[in-house]
Amino acid sequence: MFIINKWKKGTQIHMVREMTETNLRSAYGGESQAHMRYMIYADRAKEKFPNVARLFTAIAFAEEVHATNHYRNIASKGAATVVSGALFGTKNTSEDLQAGIDGETFEINEMYPAYLDVAKFQGEKGAETSFRYAWEAEKIHKTMYEKAKKTVDQGKDIKLGPMQICTVCGHTVEGAAPDKCPICNAPKSKFRTFE
């Protein structure tokens, strides 16, 4: 089944396949939830672990970029069940970081590979790009959370330089922004700094 998208590419009306559409809705919901969880985690961490709080805040913004990209590719009205690897009920920053690791791991190993395969199979280039952008960034987020958890588990805050988030794809880097984003080729001017 096709869903008619109301925007036009040139003179042709773009059609979105139902399964890809459902996956976009699910990914949008999951990324939106991740954004909110990470903001809650940042608030909890800010007194004892201010750099971890900044890490959560920066990655929360990257998740917002992912959600926005997915939303822009959703063509029709409707609902979808959100598939998410989220862990709820955490009580401290170490548990919050583990929840972040678990959620990112689910997206890296389960969700985005499946969604990408469906989008590729159905020839949905916009969805494919959106899923790929998020998938590549989530790999970085997982590594950053793992590093932060090791430090927090020793009772210390992480050492963290400026965080740079690409506003086009959500690519995340510590330190200086690259001249061109390695995921989407956006220029350095498209990066937002979290200091």
Order of alpha helices (4+ residues) and beta strands (2+ residues): beta-beta-alpha-alpha-alpha-alpha-alpha-beta-beta-beta
